[in-house]
């Protein structure tokens, strides 16, 4: 095939990572709903909900949002005339994580942290703080051998 022609892959192949991550998140949600949260498997499902929801945010966030200066984000394309809109555009990934993280933290503050779902939401808050930290840190710090 010539170098100039691109092969259009089927829809599922182009979005398979998102689809599988969503399916796994649903599996962990269903497992946590049906299993005793005090069992090993139930506790695992609760923790996996936080982990896979964070993974899904990173998968979709790096696909659609930007963080200027971060090796993990796609390059910012296009310029906005308004400086505020440009700032929001250039930092949309970190802003999205921060705003949704504040939402999760607010929800967690109203819950009993020892309740079944309180533990899961607490883990999600922890996951969001970790994601925000990694996005922020990858703007200035590097690790030899990574994609930068």
N, C-alpha and C positions, 0 to 999 in steps of 0.2 A: 504494500500500500504506500502511496506517495506520502511524503512528509507533511504536505499541506492539508491533506484530508484527515478529518477527525472521525473516528468511529463513534457513533452515538450508541451508548450502552442503554439497555432497558432501564425503565424507571426504578425497579427494585434494586438493580445493581448500583445505580447512582446514589441511592439512599439507604443501602443495606445496613450501614453502621447505625444510623438513626433508628431504623426499624428494629434491629436486633436489640439495641440498648433499651428502646421502649418496651419491647416484649419482655426483656429480663426485669425491668422495673415493675411491670405488671405482675410478673411471676412472684417477685418478692413481696409486693403489696398483697396479693391474694394469699400467699403463704402466711404473712403476718396476721391477716384478718382471720384465717382459719385455724392457725396454730396457737398454742398457749405461749404467750410472750415470755413466760418463765422457763420454758424448755430451751435446750441448746439450739434446736433448729428454729424455733420462734424468735429467739434473740438474734440469731444469725440473720434471719429475714429482715428484722427491724433495722439492723445495722446496714444491711445491703441496700435498703431503701434509700438511706442517706447517700451512700457511696454512688449508687447508680443514678440517682437524681442529679448529683453533682457532675457525673460523667456526661449525662445527657445535656446539661447546661453548657458544659465546655464544648461538646460536639457541635451543638447548634449555635452556641455563642460565637465560636471561632469561624463558623460558616457564614453568619449573617452580620455580626457586629465587629467593631474595630477597637483596637487599643494601640495608639501610636507609640512606637518605640518598643513594643513587646515582640519578641521573636515568635511567640506562640500565636499571634494574631495575624490575620491576612493584612496586606498593605492597604492603607487608606487611599481611596481613589476619589478624585473630584474634590473641589474646594467649594465652600459655602461663602457667600458674600457677608453674611452676618457673623461676627466673631463668636457670639454665644452659640449659634447653631454649629459653627465649625468645631468649637470645643466639645459640644455634646456628641457630634459625629465622631471626632477623633478618639473619644474616650467612652464610646457607647457600651463596650463590653464591661468595663469596670463599673460604670454607672448602673448598668442593668443588674450586675451581681450585688452592688451595694444596696440598691433600692429593694430588690427582692429579699436580700439578707435582712434588711431592717424589718420587712414584713414578717419573715420567719422568726426573728428575735422578738418582735412584738407579740406574735402568737404564742411563742414559748413562755414569755413573761406572764401570760394569763393562765398557763397550764400548770398542773401538778407535775413536776419533773420526774416523779416516781411512777406516774400513771403509764399505762401501756403506750399511748400515743405521745405522751410527754417526753419519753425517752427517745422516740424516733425524731420528733421535732427538734429536740436538743442536739441530736446527732446531725441533723440537717443544718442547724445553725453553725455547728462546728465545721461542717463541710464547706459552707458558704464563706466562712472566715478564711479557711485554707485556700479556697479558689481565689478569693480577692487578693490574698497575700501573694500567691504564686503569680497572678497576672501582674501585680504591681512590681514584684521583685524581678520578673523577667524583663522589665524595662531597662534595668541597669546592670543586673548580674548575669553572668553567662556560665555555662557548664560545658567544658570541652567535650566534643563528641556529639552534642545535641545539634538540632537542625540549623542553628544560627549560622 
